[in-house]
Amino acid sequence: MGFEGKDRMAQGLLVHGITNADTVWWNRSTPALYEHALHRREGLLAHLGPLVVRTGEYTGRSPDDRYFVREPSSDGSISWGKVNRPFDEGKYDALRSRLTTYFQGKELFVQDCYAGADPSFRVPIRIITEMAWHSLFARNMFLHERDKAKLDGHVPAFTVIDAPGLHASPDKDGTRSEVFILIHFGRREVLIGGTLYAGEIKKSIFTVMSYLLPPEGVLPMHCSANFGEDTNDVAILFGLSGTGKTTLSADPERTLVGDDEHGWSDKGVFNFEGGCYAKVIRLSPEAEPEIYETTRRFGTILENVAMDTTTRRLDLADDSLTENTRASYPLSHIPKAMRVGVVGHPRHIVMLAADAFGVLPPIARLSPAQAMYHFLSGYTAKVAGTERGIVQPQATFSACFGAPFMVRSPVVYSDLLGEKIARHKASVWLVNTGWNGGSYGVGSRIRLPYTRAMLRAALGGRLDSVEMKEDPVFGLLVPQACPDVPKEVLNPRTAWKDERAYDARARSLAGMFEENFAQFAGDVTPEVRAAGMRKAS
């Protein structure tokens, strides 16, 4: 569990072709990894104990630099295209050889852990990295083995080899840039290089789980999950980054299962992870007290968060480095969080969209067919300031609310969802956490207390008996009343000053939905095709 040096390396890393490394540190504890990171000047200690780090040029994922090695065992199962692009196996071998040479003489860190809280579907993994704080990130985000004998006998089914300091040469290596994330299902291995952004480690393992689990009847989900009075009162919340998936799942009235990645098996829902990776830009102690407190705890890693280096106090509102400031912390940092990570089947499924056009209703009920339509659509919107070049809201459609991580055809995952909704009779809701009363720049973002009130009412069954009206453009059933929410908030059309302008913008968005869904139309049932827009332009 502690320092075991080259003897342990000879038994472990030789399997991965890594030789002649300097000291190798295996399964170091959180305090020990803090000491390494501070000694190596990888980060700074902030007020009350979090570790503050910088990721340099790359402050987010590099999806265009992620490839799958084209090899016989997985070739027929991967949905090749713009998202899942092939990489030559010979180029992979050559770049891997450079990586193992690069590691020679370097101090390395290893974490042996698991992805998947359900023992029936748990995948043993190994994370090898040159950065102490990346090893701490892996320790935060994945599941520990606390039995020393089992840990000593740990055999990884998948290994991530992380070399942030090794930069690819596109001309020689066949990559797009200096960054590379290469997944080889035949070798059960991931190579990461050229980027310090730790989220690549986490999302690579999620991608692996999305490939491994569907043949076992398990739906991998980019969602948060929590439960109410018991572990059969489960809600799952799908959503892309920025839609509120983490914020809304950390509800003091419910117990958190996990904030980002889960599986749904024939037994129920289980977390893939042991920690959370939350956006913290402009985090509010009033609106998001549980997550805010994690930024003041020992064991939390803060990526690209501004800090006064004299007082060591944070400025969570400072976006000078990036809008994508992040906190990685163990689930135990959330007061009402479940350690076991395995619960029953969901009673409620929530699909979150931050609609910057201001036309989707704040909450609506979906039929099973509409659920599959919106799951395949995976809609949200990007707004000005979040990415360079965006000056007007842009619709984003990411199948299954996580297209970059879904290796197989999106219809594989939607079919699993439809089957499970039908079998377990889950209620499905669409919640707009975006704008109301006008588009971005004119209207205002729906207040978080209103969204929480609508969500709590839905999960508590208090919307089951209220009057519902069908939205004439989107075909969604919209409740006409909700406790603690003004009635005018529930109807986006009447919230606009110019209702004709609303109608035009709503039809425009509906047209975007239909244009995007055309790619799936031939692979779904007539019921799902008919569950789309009512008046697409």
Backbone torsions as a table, in degrees:
resi	resn	phi	psi	omega
1	MET	NA	-23.0	-179.1
2	GLY	-107.6	-145.0	-179.4
3	PHE	-71.0	123.0	179.4
4	GLU	-129.2	-1.4	168.4
5	GLY	55.6	-151.1	-168.7
6	LYS	-74.4	-23.5	176.7
7	ASP	-62.4	-46.9	179.0
8	ARG	-66.3	-36.3	178.2
9	MET	-59.9	-43.5	-178.2
10	ALA	-60.3	-34.4	-179.4
11	GLN	-80.7	-27.4	-172.4
12	GLY	-108.5	-59.0	-171.8
13	LEU	-74.8	-20.6	175.8
14	LEU	-60.3	-31.0	177.6
15	VAL	-59.3	-29.9	-178.1
16	HIS	-96.4	7.1	178.8
17	GLY	76.4	17.2	-179.4
18	ILE	-99.2	116.1	-177.1
19	THR	-127.3	159.4	173.1
20	ASN	60.0	28.0	172.1
21	ALA	-71.7	162.2	172.3
22	ASP	-76.9	-142.7	180.0
23	THR	-64.3	137.1	176.6
24	VAL	-114.3	125.3	-177.6
25	TRP	-105.4	118.9	-173.5
26	TRP	-104.7	125.5	169.5
27	ASN	52.5	46.3	179.2
28	ARG	-69.5	148.3	179.8
29	SER	-73.9	169.4	179.1
30	THR	-59.3	-49.0	179.0
31	PRO	-60.7	-38.8	-180.0
32	ALA	-65.9	-39.7	179.4
33	LEU	-69.2	-33.5	171.4
34	TYR	-56.9	-48.3	-177.9
35	GLU	-59.9	-44.0	178.0
36	HIS	-61.5	-47.4	-176.1
37	ALA	-62.9	-41.5	-179.5
38	LEU	-71.3	-41.2	178.8
39	HIS	-62.9	-37.9	-178.9
40	ARG	-85.8	3.2	178.8
41	ARG	58.7	39.2	177.2
42	GLU	-84.5	-17.3	-178.3
43	GLY	-166.0	-177.8	-179.9
44	LEU	-127.0	149.7	177.1
45	LEU	-85.5	127.9	-179.1
46	ALA	-98.9	168.4	176.9
47	HIS	-51.3	129.8	178.8
48	LEU	73.5	1.0	164.8
49	GLY	117.8	-10.4	177.7
50	PRO	-69.7	157.0	177.5
51	LEU	-98.8	122.0	-177.8
52	VAL	-101.8	126.0	-177.5
53	VAL	-129.5	161.6	174.9
54	ARG	-117.1	143.8	179.4
55	THR	-108.4	10.3	174.2
56	GLY	70.1	-139.7	-174.7
57	GLU	-62.3	-33.5	-173.3
58	TYR	-101.4	104.5	-177.9
59	THR	-105.7	12.7	177.1
60	GLY	-158.6	-179.8	179.2
61	ARG	-66.2	158.4	176.5
62	SER	-117.2	75.6	-173.4
63	PRO	-62.6	-27.9	-179.8
64	ASP	-75.7	-6.4	179.8
65	ASP	-107.7	11.6	178.7
66	ARG	-99.6	130.4	-178.6
67	TYR	-135.5	158.9	171.5
68	PHE	-112.8	131.7	178.2
69	VAL	-69.2	127.3	-179.6
70	ARG	-80.6	111.8	-177.4
71	GLU	-148.8	159.0	-167.6
72	PRO	-59.5	-36.0	-171.9
73	SER	-68.1	-26.0	-175.2
74	SER	-119.9	-8.3	-171.2
75	ASP	-53.5	-43.2	-175.9
76	GLY	-79.6	-7.9	-176.5
77	SER	-103.7	-17.3	-177.7
78	ILE	-85.3	136.1	176.7
79	SER	-85.7	89.3	-175.4
80	TRP	-69.7	145.9	179.1
81	GLY	166.2	-151.8	-177.8
82	LYS	-66.8	-31.1	-178.5
83	VAL	-85.4	-49.8	-177.7
84	ASN	-103.0	97.4	-174.4
85	ARG	-106.2	145.5	-175.4
86	PRO	-81.4	154.4	176.0
87	PHE	-132.0	137.9	-176.6
88	ASP	-67.6	133.2	-176.7
89	GLU	-65.9	-36.2	177.5
90	GLY	-63.9	-40.3	176.5
91	LYS	-64.5	-37.7	177.5
92	TYR	-60.5	-48.2	-178.3
93	ASP	-60.5	-40.1	-179.3
94	ALA	-67.3	-42.7	179.2
95	LEU	-68.4	-36.1	177.1
96	ARG	-62.9	-40.2	177.9
97	SER	-61.4	-41.8	176.1
98	ARG	-62.1	-39.1	-179.0
99	LEU	-63.5	-46.5	-178.8
100	THR	-66.0	-33.8	174.5
101	THR	-65.9	-41.3	179.1
102	TYR	-59.0	-35.9	-178.0
103	PHE	-73.3	-15.2	-177.5
104	GLN	-62.2	130.4	-179.7
105	GLY	80.7	1.0	-178.1
106	LYS	-98.0	147.8	170.2
107	GLU	-73.3	130.7	-176.8
108	LEU	-125.3	157.9	-179.7
109	PHE	-128.2	138.1	-177.2
110	VAL	-129.6	134.7	169.8
111	GLN	-122.4	124.5	172.4
112	ASP	-99.5	121.7	-173.6
113	CYS	-153.7	-164.8	-176.1
114	TYR	-134.9	154.6	165.2
115	ALA	-116.6	125.0	179.5
116	GLY	107.8	111.0	-177.8
117	ALA	-75.4	-25.4	178.8
118	ASP	-78.7	118.4	-177.6
119	PRO	-57.1	-25.9	-179.4
120	SER	-67.8	-24.2	-175.1
121	PHE	-127.3	14.0	-177.6
122	ARG	-70.1	137.7	178.8
123	VAL	-115.4	116.3	175.9
124	PRO	-71.0	131.4	-176.6
125	ILE	-129.5	161.4	175.6
126	ARG	-132.9	132.9	177.7
127	ILE	-115.6	116.9	179.1
128	ILE	-112.0	125.3	-177.1
129	THR	-147.5	159.6	177.2
130	GLU	-90.1	-8.4	-176.5
131	MET	-107.1	130.3	177.8
132	ALA	-63.9	-39.0	-176.9
133	TRP	-72.1	-26.8	173.2
134	HIS	-67.6	-34.6	175.9
135	SER	-67.2	-38.4	175.3
136	LEU	-65.3	-39.3	176.0
137	PHE	-57.9	-46.9	178.2
138	ALA	-61.8	-39.2	179.7
139	ARG	-65.3	-37.8	176.7
140	ASN	-66.6	-43.4	-165.3
141	MET	-88.0	-25.6	-177.3
142	PHE	-108.0	179.4	-172.8
143	LEU	-95.4	134.0	-176.3
144	HIS	-84.7	155.1	165.6
145	GLU	-105.3	115.4	-175.0
146	ARG	-92.1	-12.0	177.2
147	ASP	-84.9	114.6	-173.8
148	LYS	-62.9	-36.8	-179.6
149	ALA	-64.7	-42.4	178.2
150	LYS	-67.6	-37.2	179.2
151	LEU	-64.2	-40.3	179.2
152	ASP	-64.7	-26.8	179.9
153	GLY	-99.1	13.8	-176.2
154	HIS	-61.1	126.2	175.8
155	VAL	-120.3	111.7	-175.5
156	PRO	-70.7	137.7	171.2
157	ALA	-88.1	-18.7	175.3
158	PHE	-147.7	141.2	-177.3
159	THR	-126.9	134.4	172.6
160	VAL	-106.2	124.7	176.3
161	ILE	-111.6	113.9	-168.1
162	ASP	-114.2	116.3	-177.9
163	ALA	-129.2	78.1	-176.6
164	PRO	-58.0	-30.0	-176.6
165	GLY	-81.8	-7.1	179.3
166	LEU	-95.1	120.9	-177.8
167	HIS	-107.6	133.7	178.7
168	ALA	-74.5	156.3	172.3
169	SER	-110.2	105.9	-173.6
170	PRO	-52.2	-43.1	-177.9
171	ASP	-62.9	-38.1	-177.1
172	LYS	-88.6	-39.0	-170.6
173	ASP	-94.6	-12.6	179.5
174	GLY	80.8	16.2	178.0
175	THR	-92.4	172.1	177.3
176	ARG	-82.6	-33.4	-176.0
177	SER	-148.1	-165.3	177.9
178	GLU	-72.4	-17.6	-179.2
179	VAL	-88.0	142.2	174.0
180	PHE	-145.0	136.4	170.1
181	ILE	-129.6	106.2	-172.6
182	LEU	-118.6	123.5	-178.3
183	ILE	-111.7	124.3	-178.4
184	HIS	-119.0	101.4	-177.4
185	PHE	-70.6	-29.3	178.0
186	GLY	-64.3	-44.4	179.0
187	ARG	-87.5	-6.5	-178.1
188	ARG	53.6	61.3	-171.1
189	GLU	-152.5	147.7	174.4
190	VAL	-125.9	131.7	172.7
191	LEU	-110.2	130.8	178.4
192	ILE	-127.5	133.8	177.8
193	GLY	-154.5	161.5	173.6
194	GLY	81.5	-1.8	-178.7
195	THR	-140.7	139.8	177.2
196	LEU	-92.1	-4.3	-176.7
197	TYR	-68.2	114.1	-172.5
198	ALA	-70.8	-21.0	179.6
199	GLY	-58.7	-21.5	177.2
200	GLU	-62.6	-34.1	179.3
201	ILE	-65.3	-50.6	-178.1
202	LYS	-61.3	-48.1	-175.5
203	LYS	-72.9	-24.9	174.6
204	SER	-64.8	-41.8	178.9
205	ILE	-69.0	-37.4	175.2
206	PHE	-61.1	-41.0	177.6
207	THR	-60.6	-41.5	177.2
208	VAL	-60.9	-44.9	-179.7
209	MET	-64.0	-35.3	-179.4
210	SER	-68.4	-21.8	176.4
211	TYR	-85.7	-42.2	-172.0
212	LEU	-75.8	-33.8	-165.5
213	LEU	-85.6	-35.1	-177.2
214	PRO	-54.4	-39.0	177.2
215	PRO	-61.7	-17.9	177.2
216	GLU	-94.9	10.0	178.9
217	GLY	78.5	16.4	-179.2
218	VAL	-105.4	129.8	177.2
219	LEU	-90.5	113.2	172.8
220	PRO	-77.2	135.7	-171.3
221	MET	-132.3	132.7	171.3
222	HIS	-86.8	83.6	-172.3
223	CYS	-153.9	159.7	167.4
224	SER	-96.7	167.5	-179.3
225	ALA	-150.3	142.6	172.7
226	ASN	-148.5	175.1	177.9
227	PHE	-144.1	160.4	-176.6
228	GLY	-92.3	-116.2	-173.6
229	GLU	-69.7	-27.4	178.3
230	ASP	-147.6	173.9	-173.4
231	THR	-77.9	5.8	170.8
232	ASN	-102.2	-4.9	177.0
233	ASP	-97.8	66.1	-170.0
234	VAL	-98.9	140.9	171.5
235	ALA	-125.9	138.0	172.5
236	ILE	-117.1	142.7	-174.9
237	LEU	-123.8	105.3	174.7
238	PHE	-79.5	148.9	174.7
239	GLY	173.0	148.3	175.2
240	LEU	-80.7	171.2	-179.9
241	SER	-56.4	133.5	177.5
242	GLY	91.4	-0.5	-178.6
243	THR	-92.3	-9.5	177.7
244	GLY	104.7	14.9	-176.8
245	LYS	-57.4	-47.1	-179.9
246	THR	-73.9	-45.5	-177.3
247	THR	-60.2	-47.3	-175.0
248	LEU	-74.2	-25.7	179.8
249	SER	-77.6	-25.2	177.7
250	ALA	-85.1	69.4	-176.3
251	ASP	-101.8	121.9	-179.0
252	PRO	-60.8	-16.6	178.6
253	GLU	-87.8	-5.9	-179.3
254	ARG	-133.6	164.0	-178.8
255	THR	-99.3	128.9	-178.4
256	LEU	-77.1	131.4	171.4
257	VAL	-93.3	-46.9	177.9
258	GLY	-175.0	161.1	-170.8
259	ASP	-106.1	-0.6	-171.4
260	ASP	-151.8	-36.7	-171.0
261	GLU	-139.4	124.7	-177.9
262	HIS	-143.6	164.3	170.6
263	GLY	-119.8	150.3	177.1
264	TRP	-122.3	107.5	-178.1
265	SER	-104.5	-174.7	176.7
266	ASP	-68.9	-12.4	179.7
267	LYS	-97.0	-24.0	-177.8
268	GLY	146.7	-159.7	-176.2
269	VAL	-100.0	141.2	175.4
270	PHE	-140.4	145.2	179.8
271	ASN	-76.1	143.2	173.3
272	PHE	-84.2	-19.8	-165.9
273	GLU	-121.4	173.6	176.0
274	GLY	-118.8	8.0	-177.8
275	GLY	-150.6	-175.4	-179.9
276	CYS	-126.4	154.5	-179.2
277	TYR	-135.1	85.5	-167.9
278	ALA	-100.5	143.1	168.4
279	LYS	-71.7	137.4	-175.1
280	VAL	-125.8	9.2	179.3
281	ILE	-62.7	127.4	-180.0
282	ARG	55.5	34.7	178.1
283	LEU	-62.7	137.5	-175.0
284	SER	-109.2	127.2	176.5
285	PRO	-67.1	-21.4	178.2
286	GLU	-82.8	-45.8	-175.5
287	ALA	-83.4	-31.2	-175.7
288	GLU	-132.9	60.2	-171.2
289	PRO	-62.6	-36.7	-176.8
290	GLU	-66.2	-45.8	-179.2
291	ILE	-71.6	-39.1	178.4
292	TYR	-55.6	-43.2	-177.7
293	GLU	-65.0	-25.8	178.8
294	THR	-67.2	-22.8	179.0
295	THR	-78.0	0.9	-179.8
296	ARG	-123.5	31.4	-175.0
297	ARG	-127.6	143.5	170.6
298	PHE	-64.3	137.7	-179.0
299	GLY	102.7	-17.6	177.7
300	THR	-83.0	136.5	171.1
301	ILE	-102.5	128.9	177.5
302	LEU	-111.3	117.1	-179.3
303	GLU	-94.3	122.5	171.4
304	ASN	60.7	25.9	175.4
305	VAL	-87.6	134.2	-179.0
306	ALA	-70.9	142.7	-179.1
307	MET	-147.0	139.9	171.8
308	ASP	-75.1	115.8	-173.4
309	THR	-72.2	-12.3	176.2
310	THR	-85.9	-53.7	-178.6
311	THR	-85.6	-18.5	-176.7
312	ARG	64.2	26.9	175.6
313	ARG	-96.7	147.0	-173.6
314	LEU	-87.1	155.4	168.8
315	ASP	-125.5	94.0	-175.1
316	LEU	-72.2	-12.5	179.7
317	ALA	-87.9	-9.1	-175.5
318	ASP	-80.0	116.3	179.3
319	ASP	-110.0	24.4	-174.8
320	SER	-65.2	-27.9	177.1
321	LEU	-89.9	-39.9	-178.8
322	THR	-174.0	155.1	168.2
323	GLU	-74.5	-21.1	-172.5
324	ASN	-92.9	49.5	173.8
325	THR	-70.1	143.1	-171.2
326	ARG	-135.5	152.5	171.2
327	ALA	-124.8	127.5	172.6
328	SER	-108.1	125.0	-177.3
329	TYR	-150.3	152.5	177.5
330	PRO	-69.1	152.1	179.6
331	LEU	-56.5	-28.6	-178.8
332	SER	-63.5	-14.5	176.8
333	HIS	-73.9	-17.1	176.8
334	ILE	-91.4	122.8	-173.7
335	PRO	-54.2	-44.9	-179.9
336	LYS	-106.6	75.2	178.7
337	ALA	-127.8	144.9	-177.5
338	MET	-89.0	131.0	179.0
339	ARG	-81.8	-33.7	-173.5
340	VAL	-70.8	-42.3	174.9
341	GLY	79.0	16.4	179.0
342	VAL	-129.6	123.7	-177.3
343	VAL	-134.8	-175.0	-178.2
344	GLY	-81.5	-167.1	179.9
345	HIS	-76.8	146.4	-178.2
346	PRO	-69.6	136.5	169.8
347	ARG	-83.3	-28.4	-176.1
348	HIS	-133.8	139.0	173.7
349	ILE	-120.3	128.6	-178.0
350	VAL	-119.0	129.6	175.5
351	MET	-110.7	117.8	-174.5
352	LEU	-96.1	137.6	175.0
353	ALA	-139.4	129.4	173.7
354	ALA	-95.2	87.7	-174.2
355	ASP	-81.4	103.3	-179.1
356	ALA	-76.9	-8.4	176.5
357	PHE	-83.4	-14.0	174.2
358	GLY	72.3	27.5	-175.5
359	VAL	-118.0	-19.9	176.7
360	LEU	-73.7	143.8	177.1
361	PRO	-65.3	149.7	-179.9
362	PRO	-61.0	-29.7	174.0
363	ILE	-153.3	142.4	178.4
364	ALA	-153.4	152.2	178.6
365	ARG	-95.1	139.6	-178.6
366	LEU	-111.8	142.6	169.0
367	SER	-74.0	165.3	176.4
368	PRO	-55.8	-39.7	179.0
369	ALA	-67.2	-40.9	176.9
370	GLN	-64.6	-34.1	177.9
371	ALA	-60.4	-43.8	179.7
372	MET	-68.6	-37.5	177.8
373	TYR	-61.0	-48.3	-176.8
374	HIS	-75.2	-28.1	175.0
375	PHE	-65.7	-45.0	178.0
376	LEU	-67.8	-30.4	179.8
377	SER	-73.4	-47.3	179.0
378	GLY	56.1	54.7	-172.4
379	TYR	-86.0	139.2	159.2
380	THR	-152.0	-172.4	178.8
381	ALA	-136.9	142.2	172.5
382	LYS	-94.3	146.2	-178.1
383	VAL	-120.2	166.7	180.0
384	ALA	-57.1	137.1	177.4
385	GLY	99.4	-18.6	-178.8
386	THR	-83.0	-29.0	177.8
387	GLU	-142.2	149.2	177.3
388	ARG	-60.7	136.9	176.0
389	GLY	93.6	-11.2	179.9
390	ILE	-92.1	115.2	179.7
391	VAL	-116.4	-16.3	175.9
392	GLN	-129.4	155.7	177.6
393	PRO	-55.1	139.7	178.8
394	GLN	-125.3	127.1	176.8
395	ALA	-68.9	137.1	177.3
396	THR	-125.3	126.7	177.2
397	PHE	-117.9	118.5	-178.3
398	SER	-128.4	103.0	-173.1
399	ALA	-50.9	137.2	178.5
400	CYS	63.8	20.6	-177.2
401	PHE	54.5	32.8	179.7
402	GLY	179.3	45.0	-175.4
403	ALA	-53.9	-37.5	-178.4
404	PRO	-63.6	-14.7	-175.5
405	PHE	-111.5	-2.9	-176.0
406	MET	-98.1	108.4	-170.8
407	VAL	-78.6	-38.1	-177.5
408	ARG	-85.9	177.0	178.1
409	SER	-58.8	137.1	178.3
410	PRO	-54.0	-30.0	-179.1
411	VAL	-66.9	-28.2	174.9
412	VAL	-58.5	-44.6	-178.0
413	TYR	-75.4	-38.0	-179.6
414	SER	-68.2	-36.3	176.8
415	ASP	-63.0	-41.1	176.7
416	LEU	-62.8	-42.3	178.8
417	LEU	-62.7	-47.9	-179.5
418	GLY	-59.4	-41.5	179.0
419	GLU	-62.9	-41.7	-176.9
420	LYS	-74.3	-36.3	175.5
421	ILE	-61.1	-44.2	-179.4
422	ALA	-65.0	-43.1	-176.0
423	ARG	-68.8	-38.6	-173.0
424	HIS	-106.0	3.2	173.7
425	LYS	53.0	45.9	179.1
426	ALA	-76.3	142.0	171.9
427	SER	-81.3	144.2	-177.5
428	VAL	-125.0	134.4	-176.8
429	TRP	-128.8	143.8	170.1
430	LEU	-106.8	125.2	-178.0
431	VAL	-121.7	123.3	177.2
432	ASN	-93.2	113.6	178.3
433	THR	-98.5	13.1	-176.9
434	GLY	-93.1	-125.0	-167.4
435	TRP	-103.7	156.9	-178.5
436	ASN	-143.2	144.3	178.2
437	GLY	81.8	10.3	-178.3
438	GLY	145.0	166.1	178.3
439	SER	-71.5	171.7	174.6
440	TYR	-51.3	130.2	-178.4
441	GLY	98.3	-18.9	178.5
442	VAL	-119.8	-55.4	177.1
443	GLY	-79.7	-167.1	179.3
444	SER	-130.5	155.0	180.0
445	ARG	-69.2	139.8	-179.7
446	ILE	-60.2	129.0	-175.4
447	ARG	-63.3	137.0	-179.2
448	LEU	-57.1	-40.4	177.4
449	PRO	-59.5	-34.6	177.5
450	TYR	-68.1	-43.9	179.3
451	THR	-62.1	-43.6	178.0
452	ARG	-60.9	-42.0	-178.9
453	ALA	-64.1	-42.3	179.1
454	MET	-65.2	-42.3	-179.3
455	LEU	-65.7	-43.6	179.5
456	ARG	-64.4	-37.5	178.4
457	ALA	-65.1	-41.4	179.5
458	ALA	-65.2	-47.4	-177.4
459	LEU	-69.1	-27.7	-179.6
460	GLY	-87.9	2.1	177.6
461	GLY	80.6	8.0	-175.4
462	ARG	-81.0	-4.0	174.9
463	LEU	-102.2	-2.4	-175.4
464	ASP	-66.3	-28.8	-174.4
465	SER	-109.0	3.2	-179.2
466	VAL	-83.9	160.3	178.5
467	GLU	-65.3	135.4	176.6
468	MET	-118.3	140.3	174.3
469	LYS	-124.5	141.9	-179.4
470	GLU	-78.8	128.5	174.4
471	ASP	-66.6	128.7	-172.7
472	PRO	-70.5	-18.4	-179.4
473	VAL	-99.9	-47.6	-173.3
474	PHE	-95.5	-11.1	176.9
475	GLY	71.9	16.9	-176.9
476	LEU	-92.2	148.3	176.6
477	LEU	-87.3	115.4	-173.0
478	VAL	-107.6	123.6	177.2
479	PRO	-66.7	141.6	-177.1
480	GLN	-94.0	-2.4	176.7
481	ALA	-154.3	150.3	177.6
482	CYS	-155.6	134.2	178.9
483	PRO	-56.3	134.9	174.2
484	ASP	69.0	16.5	177.9
485	VAL	-128.6	124.8	177.9
486	PRO	-58.6	140.8	-175.7
487	LYS	-59.5	-35.3	-177.5
488	GLU	-67.2	-22.2	178.3
489	VAL	-69.5	-31.5	-173.9
490	LEU	-73.2	-22.0	-179.1
491	ASN	-111.1	100.7	-174.5
492	PRO	-63.2	-29.9	-176.9
493	ARG	-65.7	-45.4	-178.6
494	THR	-73.6	-15.7	177.3
495	ALA	-76.0	-19.0	177.8
496	TRP	-81.4	143.6	175.2
497	LYS	-68.7	-34.7	-179.6
498	ASP	-115.7	101.4	-175.1
499	GLU	-68.4	-28.4	177.0
500	ARG	-68.1	-35.3	175.9
501	ALA	-65.6	-39.1	175.5
502	TYR	-59.2	-47.7	-177.2
503	ASP	-58.1	-43.1	-179.1
504	ALA	-65.2	-42.8	-179.0
505	ARG	-69.9	-36.9	179.0
506	ALA	-65.0	-43.7	178.4
507	ARG	-65.1	-34.8	178.2
508	SER	-63.7	-45.9	178.8
509	LEU	-65.8	-39.8	177.7
510	ALA	-59.2	-39.4	177.3
511	GLY	-63.1	-37.5	176.6
512	MET	-64.1	-41.4	176.4
513	PHE	-56.5	-51.2	-175.1
514	GLU	-66.5	-39.1	177.9
515	GLU	-62.4	-42.2	178.5
516	ASN	-67.1	-39.8	-173.9
517	PHE	-72.5	-14.7	-179.0
518	ALA	-55.8	-30.2	-179.2
519	GLN	-66.5	-21.6	-178.6
520	PHE	-103.7	-9.7	-168.9
521	ALA	-57.1	-36.5	-178.3
522	GLY	-78.6	-6.5	-174.9
523	ASP	-113.5	3.3	-178.6
524	VAL	-120.3	169.0	-178.3
525	THR	-73.5	160.4	175.4
526	PRO	-56.9	-33.2	-179.9
527	GLU	-63.9	-40.8	179.7
528	VAL	-71.0	-40.8	177.4
529	ARG	-60.2	-38.9	-177.5
530	ALA	-77.5	-7.7	-175.8
531	ALA	-87.1	7.6	-176.7
532	GLY	-84.2	-144.1	-172.6
533	MET	-74.3	151.8	-179.9
534	ARG	-90.5	-34.6	-175.6
535	LYS	-138.0	58.3	177.6
536	ALA	-70.3	138.5	179.3
537	SER	-89.8	NA	NA
